[in-house]
Amino acid sequence: MTPKLYKEEEELIAKALKHYGEVECWFIDLELAIQQYKIRPQNLWNFDETGFIVGQGKDEAVVTAYPKTSKRVSSLSSRESITVIEGINAEGKIIPPLLIPKGKVHLEEWYRHIKDDDWLVAPALNGFITDKIAFKWLQHFDHFSRPGAFPDWREADDTIPSSPTTKSISPPSTAVKLRRYVNKIEKSIDSIKDILDEVSPGLSRRIKVVNQGSLTLAKLGDLHRESFAKVRDIATRKNQKTTKRQVKASGALYVKDANRLIKRHHDGDLLKIYKSHVVGVPQPMEEVASTEPQNSGFFFDTQGDR
């Protein structure tokens, strides 16, 4: 680590120690309030607003052997900023985020890369939260924080099956799953360590070394797969043709509702092409699309989902 990084870390520690008493008092008051009002973990929520630049992660420090040759690092970011509001409770359950891109209307381009139907998107002229968007977020939060809004969550079974089934012979697919298997194996080894070492001195230690090596390779494999997926995603986005087509809705819009409107719009275009080129029915000239919002509020479907 370079001296500059050491200095920044020391400044953060000093700043935290300076306000340690205030932070400690705050948590003591919080604990008393939780006990007084009998607040359960599932009802203890924290949500916050943050902004970031699309395509750019957190601040990074690049350490090189020749620090004086270059002080700039290339970036694939488009420099487009976006605001996100996220929420999580003390049990670890999260609220689908609210995205606030900069703009007046919804664009079809936004929904190409969002795969979660319950994410909420609300454009704003300056890309920041407004009173109207804050009210929509409270409605969104109220809906997803109700009892029963989340499916039951149970941790995956970590036991190693002993029966000769497909599950028992399938190797762990990630480093996390491999770690669980290794922990089980090492616990079993520790219980018979004396027997193993008596049969072959140092056998238990060699097994642990092999396990740690396997974990290291698995972690490297996960990193390579993650990097490859990121490069592939970037390349796919660059090859895709961008579109400025608007979604005929305004205000806050769920992803699933936006995709439904987009599909309806595309189906209408296909029908026009069919009538014009196959059936031979002349189509009227389209009017210039208005830039003003067509409707307000949420998009409500007719099935009563929302």
C-alpha positions in Angstrom: 0.0 0.0 0.0 1.3 3.4 -0.9 1.9 6.2 1.7 -1.0 8.2 0.2 -3.4 5.3 0.8 -2.0 4.8 4.3 -2.7 8.5 5.0 -6.3 8.3 3.7 -7.0 5.3 5.9 -5.5 7.0 9.0 -7.7 10.1 8.3 -10.8 7.9 8.2 -9.9 6.2 11.4 -9.2 9.5 13.2 -12.5 10.9 12.0 -14.4 7.9 13.3 -12.7 8.1 16.7 -13.5 11.8 17.0 -17.2 11.1 16.9 -17.1 7.7 18.6 -18.9 9.0 21.7 -21.8 10.5 19.7 -22.2 7.3 17.7 -22.2 5.2 20.8 -24.9 7.4 22.5 -27.0 7.2 19.4 -27.0 3.4 19.4 -27.7 3.3 23.1 -30.8 5.5 22.5 -31.8 3.3 19.6 -31.6 0.2 21.7 -33.7 1.8 24.5 -36.3 2.8 21.9 -36.5 -0.7 20.4 -37.0 -2.2 23.9 -39.6 0.5 24.9 -41.7 0.2 21.7 -41.1 -3.5 21.2 -39.8 -3.0 17.6 -39.2 -6.3 15.9 -36.3 -6.8 13.4 -38.6 -7.2 10.5 -40.1 -3.8 11.2 -36.8 -2.0 11.6 -36.1 -0.5 8.2 -33.3 1.7 6.8 -33.5 3.4 3.4 -31.4 6.1 1.8 -30.9 8.0 -1.4 -27.6 7.8 -3.3 -26.3 8.8 -6.7 -23.8 7.3 -9.0 -22.5 7.5 -12.6 -23.7 4.7 -14.9 -20.9 2.3 -15.7 -18.6 3.5 -12.9 -18.1 1.8 -9.6 -16.8 3.3 -6.3 -13.6 5.3 -6.0 -10.6 3.1 -6.8 -6.9 3.4 -6.2 -4.6 2.0 -8.9 -1.1 0.9 -7.6 1.6 0.6 -10.3 5.3 0.1 -10.4 5.8 3.5 -12.3 3.5 6.0 -10.5 4.9 9.0 -12.4 4.2 7.8 -15.9 0.4 8.2 -15.9 -2.2 9.5 -13.5 -5.3 8.7 -15.6 -7.2 5.5 -16.1 -9.6 5.0 -19.0 -13.3 4.5 -18.2 -16.2 3.0 -20.0 -18.7 5.2 -18.3 -21.0 7.4 -20.2 -20.9 10.0 -17.4 -24.7 9.8 -17.1 -25.7 10.1 -13.5 -28.7 8.4 -11.8 -30.2 8.5 -8.4 -31.3 5.4 -6.5 -33.4 4.9 -3.4 -32.9 1.6 -1.6 -34.2 0.0 1.6 -33.3 -2.9 3.8 -34.5 -4.2 7.2 -32.7 -5.7 10.2 -33.5 -9.2 8.9 -31.7 -8.5 5.6 -34.8 -8.2 3.4 -34.7 -5.5 0.8 -37.2 -3.3 -1.0 -36.9 -3.2 -4.8 -35.1 0.1 -5.6 -36.5 3.2 -7.1 -34.4 4.6 -10.0 -34.5 8.3 -10.9 -32.9 8.9 -14.3 -32.5 12.3 -15.7 -35.3 13.1 -18.2 -38.9 14.2 -18.8 -40.4 10.9 -20.2 -39.7 7.2 -20.0 -37.5 5.8 -22.7 -37.6 2.2 -24.0 -33.8 2.1 -23.9 -33.9 2.1 -20.1 -35.8 -1.1 -19.9 -33.5 -3.2 -22.1 -31.1 -3.8 -19.2 -33.4 -4.0 -16.2 -34.4 -7.6 -15.5 -36.4 -7.2 -12.2 -40.1 -6.5 -12.7 -40.6 -4.9 -9.3 -38.1 -2.1 -9.7 -39.7 1.3 -9.9 -38.5 4.0 -12.4 -39.4 7.7 -12.1 -37.6 10.2 -14.3 -36.9 13.7 -13.1 -35.7 16.8 -15.0 -32.5 17.1 -12.9 -32.2 13.4 -12.0 -32.9 14.0 -8.3 -35.7 13.1 -6.0 -38.7 15.5 -5.8 -41.7 15.7 -3.4 -43.9 13.8 -5.8 -41.3 11.0 -6.4 -40.8 10.8 -2.6 -44.5 10.2 -2.1 -44.4 7.5 -4.8 -41.5 5.9 -3.0 -43.5 5.8 0.3 -46.4 4.0 -1.5 -43.9 1.6 -3.0 -42.3 1.0 0.4 -45.6 0.5 2.1 -46.6 -2.1 -0.5 -43.4 -4.2 -0.2 -42.9 -3.9 3.5 -46.3 -5.4 4.4 -46.4 -8.9 6.0 -46.3 -11.6 3.4 -44.7 -9.3 0.7 -41.6 -11.5 0.7 -41.4 -15.3 0.1 -40.1 -17.5 2.9 -36.3 -17.4 2.8 -34.3 -20.4 4.0 -30.6 -21.0 3.8 -29.6 -23.8 1.4 -28.8 -27.1 2.9 -25.1 -27.3 3.7 -25.0 -31.0 4.5 -23.1 -33.3 2.3 -25.4 -36.1 1.1 -24.2 -39.6 1.7 -26.6 -41.4 -0.7 -25.4 -42.0 -4.3 -27.7 -39.5 -5.9 -27.1 -36.8 -8.5 -26.9 -34.2 -5.8 -24.2 -36.0 -3.8 -21.9 -36.4 -6.8 -22.4 -32.9 -8.3 -19.4 -30.6 -7.5 -20.0 -27.2 -5.9 -20.6 -24.6 -8.6 -19.3 -21.6 -6.7 -16.6 -20.7 -4.2 -19.2 -20.1 -1.5 -20.7 -23.5 -1.9 -17.2 -25.1 -2.0 -16.4 -23.2 1.3 -19.3 -24.9 2.9 -18.2 -28.3 1.8 -14.6 -27.6 2.9 -15.8 -26.5 6.4 -17.7 -29.8 6.8 -14.8 -31.8 5.6 -12.3 -30.1 7.9 -14.6 -30.5 10.8 -14.7 -34.2 10.1 -10.9 -34.4 9.7 -10.4 -32.6 13.1 -12.4 -35.3 14.8 -10.2 -38.1 13.4 -6.9 -36.2 13.1 -5.0 -38.6 15.4 -6.1 -41.6 13.4 -5.1 -40.0 10.0 -1.7 -38.9 11.3 -1.0 -42.3 12.7 -1.7 -44.0 9.3 0.3 -41.3 7.5 2.1 -38.5 9.4 1.0 -35.1 8.2 -1.9 -36.4 6.2 -4.5 -34.1 7.9 -2.3 -31.1 7.2 -1.9 -32.0 3.5 -5.6 -32.5 3.1 -6.2 -29.0 4.5 -3.6 -27.5 2.2 -5.3 -29.1 -0.8 -8.7 -27.8 0.4 -7.3 -24.2 0.7 -5.7 -24.5 -2.7 -9.0 -25.6 -4.2 -10.8 -22.6 -2.5 -8.2 -20.2 -4.0 -8.7 -21.6 -7.5 -12.5 -21.5 -7.1 -12.3 -17.8 -6.0 -10.1 -17.0 -9.0 -12.5 -18.8 -11.3 -15.4 -16.7 -9.9 -13.5 -13.5 -10.5 -12.7 -14.5 -14.1 -16.3 -15.4 -14.8 -17.5 -12.1 -13.3 -15.0 -10.1 -15.4 -15.9 -12.0 -18.6 -19.6 -11.5 -18.0 -19.0 -7.7 -17.5 -16.9 -7.4 -20.7 -19.5 -9.4 -22.6 -22.3 -7.2 -21.2 -20.5 -4.1 -22.2 -19.8 -5.4 -25.7 -23.5 -6.4 -26.1 -24.7 -3.0 -25.1 -22.3 -1.3 -27.5 -23.5 -3.5 -30.4 -27.1 -2.8 -29.7 -28.7 0.1 -31.5 -29.9 2.8 -29.2 -33.4 4.1 -29.4 -35.1 7.3 -28.3 -38.6 5.8 -28.5 -40.7 6.9 -25.6 -43.0 4.8 -23.3 -46.4 6.5 -23.3 -46.6 6.9 -19.6 -45.4 9.4 -17.0 -44.7 9.5 -13.3 -43.4 6.4 -11.6 -43.6 3.2 -13.6 -42.8 -0.4 -12.6 -40.6 -2.3 -15.0 -43.1 -5.0 -15.7 -45.7 -2.3 -16.6 -43.2 -0.5 -18.8 -42.4 -3.8 -20.6 -46.1 -4.5 -21.1 -46.5 -1.0 -22.7 -43.4 -1.5 -24.9 -44.6 -4.9 -26.1 -48.1 -3.4 -26.9 -46.4 -0.6 -28.9 -44.2 -3.0 -30.8 -47.1 -5.3 -31.5 -49.0 -2.3 -32.9 -46.0 -1.5 -35.2 -46.0 -5.1 -36.5 -49.7 -4.9 -37.2 -49.3 -1.7 -39.2 -46.5 -3.3 -41.2 -48.6 -6.3 -41.9 -51.6 -4.3 -43.0 -49.5 -2.0 -45.2 -47.2 -4.5 -47.0 -49.2 -7.7 -46.9 -52.9 -6.8 -46.9 -52.3 -3.5 -48.8 -54.3 -1.3 -46.5 -53.0 2.3 -46.6 -52.1 3.7 -43.1 -52.8 7.3 -42.0 -49.9 9.6 -41.4 -48.7 9.5 -37.8 -48.8 12.8 -35.8 -45.7 14.1 -34.2 -45.4 12.6 -30.8 -46.0 15.1 -28.0 -43.2 15.5 -25.4 -45.7 16.2 -22.7 -46.7 13.3 -20.4 -49.7 11.3 -21.6 -51.0 10.3 -18.2 -50.0 10.6 -14.5 -49.3 8.3 -11.6 -48.7 4.6 -11.6 -49.6 2.4 -14.5 -52.3 0.1 -13.1 -52.9 -3.2 -14.9 -56.4 -4.7 -15.2 -55.5 -7.9 -13.3 -55.4 -6.2 -9.9 -51.7 -7.0 -9.3 -51.0 -3.4 -8.2 
